[in-house]
Amino acid sequence: MSVVFSIRIPRKLKEEMEELKDLVDWRSEIIAFIEERVRMYKRMKALQEITRMLEELPETPRGMADFQLHELDSR
């Protein structure tokens, strides 16, 4: 199901779009643009959430990663 989403644009832009209507399917172009932006902002939101979660984790003492890798290698 689809819904109507309307915006106001400058008259000059509308006139320029009209001049290109034989070359450009504006509806498809605008839908594709919005879909891509939604994907981009969802990725940004996910990265922000991951960053927030990582910032909440306790810090590992310096050198702990080397110690843990050494322990794994000695098994």
N, C-alpha and C positions, 0 to 999 in steps of 0.2 A: 504494500500500500504506500502511496506517496502523499505528501502534504505540500502545501504552497508555502514558499519562503520568499518574501518580497523585500527589496531594498530600494532606496532612492539613490540614483546616481546622477552626476552632473549631466545637464542637457547636452553639452558638447560631446561627452563620452557616448551617450546614446546615439547621437547623430553619426559619430565615427563608426560605431558598431553597425548601424544600419547600412553604411556604405560598404561594409565587409560581409554582410549577411549571406551573400552568394558563395563566399569562400570559407566561412566559419560557422560551425554549428555551436552557437553561443551556449545553448542549454547544456550540451554535452561537455563543452570546455569548462563551464562553471561548476558542474557537478564533479568532474574529474579533479578540478582544483580543490574543491571543498573536501572531497574524500581524501586526497593526499595530505591536506593540512590536518585533518582529523587524525590520520595515522601518525603524522609527525608529532602532534601535541600529545597523543597517547603515549608515544615512546618517551617524550620529555617527562611526562607525569610519572611513568614507571621508573625512569632514571632518578628522578627526584625522590621517589619513595625508597628506592634502593640506597641512595646516598644517605637519606635520613636514618634508615635502619643500620647502615654501616657505622654512622656516627654514634649511634647508641650502644654499639658493642664496646666492651671494655678493651683497653689497649693491651697489646701483647708486650711483655717485657722485651727489651732490646736483646737480640741474639737468640730468642726463643725459637724462631723459625729454623735457624741453623742447627740448634740442638735437636729439634724434632726430626729434621731431615737426617741427621747423624744417627739417631735412634732407629729410624726406618732402615737405613743402609746396613746397620749392624745385625739385623735380623736374618 
